[in-house]
Amino acid sequence: MRIETLESPKIEIVEHGISFVADFEFTYGILLLKKSLVALFIDGWSGDLPFVGKVYDFLGNEIVQIPFPPNGVGGRQNAFWYARETEAGVWVGFHQQSERDFGGVFSLNKMEFISFNEAR
């Protein structure tokens, strides 16, 4: 479920008991209701940022940083596109410089990307 907020880095969703201030200015967020977590993401290219997103519990405790996937052939950088909840965790979509968009599943059990595929 996408989070609509205009107050980044503050996030407050009363109906789920969520109220905290993230430690970065996010541009996109989703509720991971199956795991009672919040995933927040940032715009920008992989060469400029240390991570693409972070996952927090509903109290604001950081669970994991979601790294950018490795840069593509020829060092092509990636940028966040959108995300959605999956059974394994969160699917994160990426734009890639001068190449096709792609996405990957970030497992919240293994705390790493477990698959990638080209966006269609």
PALUMGU-175610 format. One record per residue (C-alpha): residue number from 0; residue in one letter; x, y, z. Coordinates in steps of 0.1 Angstrom, whole numbers. Layout:
BEGIN
PT,NUM,A,X,Y,Z $
...
***
This chain:
BEGIN
PT,0,M,0,0,0 $
PT,1,R,15,33,-11 $
PT,2,I,20,60,16 $
PT,3,E,9,95,7 $
PT,4,T,27,121,28 $
PT,5,L,40,157,22 $
PT,6,E,60,159,54 $
PT,7,S,91,138,46 $
PT,8,P,110,127,67 $
PT,9,K,81,125,91 $
PT,10,I,56,97,86 $
PT,11,E,24,93,105 $
PT,12,I,-4,68,98 $
PT,13,V,-28,69,127 $
PT,14,E,-49,38,117 $
PT,15,H,-17,16,119 $
PT,16,G,-1,33,149 $
PT,17,I,28,46,129 $
PT,18,S,45,78,139 $
PT,19,F,82,85,135 $
PT,20,V,108,106,117 $
PT,21,A,130,88,93 $
PT,22,D,167,95,92 $
PT,23,F,166,106,55 $
PT,24,E,143,126,32 $
PT,25,F,123,100,14 $
PT,26,T,103,105,-18 $
PT,27,Y,82,73,-19 $
PT,28,G,69,49,8 $
PT,29,I,49,17,11 $
PT,30,L,33,-2,40 $
PT,31,L,44,-38,41 $
PT,32,L,13,-49,60 $
PT,33,K,21,-86,59 $
PT,34,K,52,-79,79 $
PT,35,S,41,-48,98 $
PT,36,L,69,-28,83 $
PT,37,V,73,5,64 $
PT,38,A,97,8,33 $
PT,39,L,109,43,24 $
PT,40,F,128,51,-8 $
PT,41,I,148,80,-23 $
PT,42,D,151,94,-58 $
PT,43,G,186,96,-73 $
PT,44,W,212,76,-92 $
PT,45,S,231,47,-77 $
PT,46,G,264,64,-81 $
PT,47,D,253,94,-59 $
PT,48,L,235,76,-31 $
PT,49,P,246,50,-5 $
PT,50,F,212,31,-6 $
PT,51,V,179,31,-24 $
PT,52,G,157,26,6 $
PT,53,K,153,16,42 $
PT,54,V,128,-6,60 $
PT,55,Y,115,3,95 $
PT,56,D,92,-13,120 $
PT,57,F,60,7,129 $
PT,58,L,79,23,158 $
PT,59,G,106,38,136 $
PT,60,N,134,13,143 $
PT,61,E,155,7,112 $
PT,62,I,154,-30,102 $
PT,63,V,176,-29,70 $
PT,64,Q,190,-7,43 $
PT,65,I,180,-17,8 $
PT,66,P,211,-13,-14 $
PT,67,F,211,-4,-50 $
PT,68,P,218,-35,-73 $
PT,69,P,252,-35,-90 $
PT,70,N,255,-11,-119 $
PT,71,G,248,-26,-153 $
PT,72,V,271,-32,-183 $
PT,73,G,294,-3,-189 $
PT,74,G,288,11,-154 $
PT,75,R,252,21,-162 $
PT,76,Q,236,35,-130 $
PT,77,N,202,27,-116 $
PT,78,A,175,49,-102 $
PT,79,F,145,41,-81 $
PT,80,W,112,37,-100 $
PT,81,Y,85,22,-77 $
PT,82,A,80,-6,-52 $
PT,83,R,53,-30,-40 $
PT,84,E,49,-57,-13 $
PT,85,T,55,-93,-23 $
PT,86,E,53,-126,-3 $
PT,87,A,91,-125,2 $
PT,88,G,94,-89,10 $
PT,89,V,94,-60,-15 $
PT,90,W,98,-58,-52 $
PT,91,V,118,-27,-62 $
PT,92,G,117,-13,-97 $
PT,93,F,146,6,-112 $
PT,94,H,153,27,-142 $
PT,95,Q,187,21,-158 $
PT,96,Q,207,47,-178 $
PT,97,S,202,41,-215 $
PT,98,E,189,6,-209 $
PT,99,R,156,-12,-202 $
PT,100,D,140,-8,-167 $
PT,101,F,142,-38,-144 $
PT,102,G,132,-49,-109 $
PT,103,G,142,-72,-81 $
PT,104,V,127,-88,-51 $
PT,105,F,144,-78,-18 $
PT,106,S,139,-106,7 $
PT,107,L,131,-95,42 $
PT,108,N,142,-130,55 $
PT,109,K,176,-131,37 $
PT,110,M,180,-92,37 $
PT,111,E,192,-92,2 $
PT,112,F,180,-92,-34 $
PT,113,I,170,-127,-44 $
PT,114,S,159,-121,-80 $
PT,115,F,160,-96,-108 $
PT,116,N,140,-94,-141 $
PT,117,E,135,-70,-169 $
PT,118,A,104,-48,-166 $
PT,119,R,80,-52,-194 $
***
